[in-house]
Amino acid sequence: MKTILVPTDFSKHAENALKVAAQIAKKNDGEIILLHMLELSTSGNDALHTSHDIPELMFFKNSALEKLEELENASFLDDVKVSSLVQFNKAFDGIMDNAKKHNVDLVVMGSHGASGFHEMFVGSNAEKVARNSEIPVLVIKKEEEDFKVDKLTFASDFSKEIKKPFEKVVEFAKSFGSHINLLHVITPNNFSTTRAAEEKVKSFIEEFHFSDYSTHIYNDINVEKGILHFAKDSNTDIIGVCTHGRKGLSHFLNGSISEDLVNHAKRPVVAFKI
């Protein structure tokens, strides 16, 4: 976790994410890239390229730079290497582009979640990035004064397609010295015997050089509730999931467990792209 990207809109939720990123950076001798995107209405792409000629755009950019400078001087960032960027772009596009361009190891974002019609029609940049990013995305829901990942609950169906992203889960866990709870949720619509589920998880983990784990089979009415209930019962520090990054009609019909968790979980969620 040497290079951490933290998008900010200067909200309290974004500050909570930055505080967690600072703790991670200090433990790993890492650096933080602080990113603010200016989503301004323009008359076309040319306006973006000639923003230095437009007083209004320069006003917003200079204001953002001043706020970023204030953030960089925050006491919780003492002894952390921080660089700041202000760009004109859509938030999602800018986050994805910069994560790739700067070869970051982790994206840390704040989120307050969403519900009801707001969730359906508006969504959130946090869940969108978590669903589509090739780089692990850590979503912080509240202030974490002492961020730790002693217990990481990784929920999955433990199919073959999960094996590749699970390598990143193991890497993430090792960097924090985490114990992984391997969680298989059984639902009425996708029933499996406990014995069959345990065998599936055991067969899955045998290929990996990681021993600090335990397996758990949990029954609930759906996968999301099973994950949330188990996380509460086991007092887990963070929930880990894999996501397909489905788009369009496929996403609407199939849903996204990672999206639901980003919106509804009270605990931090880390998402890994399949």
C-alpha angles and dihedrals in degrees: 000000000000100000119039125185116209117185113203137191089179092253125137090252091055090048090053088055092048091052090054091046089052091054091049092047092051093051093048100035086243137148134237128224108203112204131192121181121204107212099191128163111248137172091246145315092297089066090060093051092049097041091128087068094053114080094201094055092045090051092056092043094050091047090053091048090053091051091048090051089053090051092049089056094053113125093236088064094056111132092013122116107233131180124184133213132189116190139169106238144099109289096239094046093046094050093049094045095048094045089058097038095052095039092233122190098209139015114212118195137173122228137177092195126229139240143192119358092348090061094046099047104025106028118174137269089234095061092041093053092044090052097048110027119111086206121072112267122208114200118200118202102184142002112301108194092179107028112195137160103203089138120035116182109205111193119197147135086239094227123159094264090063094061097082097048089042088069086067090047090056091047090050092048093048092051089057098035089242131173108224121221104205102210126195112183116205117203133185090250093050104033124181131165116254090242093053092047093049091050091050093052092044092051090048097052096044091081094060129080095229127110105171097092144098130202125233132186113199130183122213142141093264138000097255094053090045091055094046094046094047091047090054095044093049094040090232119186098215139009120226125198140164121233134201095209091228117188138197121356093350091059093046093051099040099036124208124259091200090053092049092049093048088053100040111025118099091202126073114275126207118197128201122196118235 
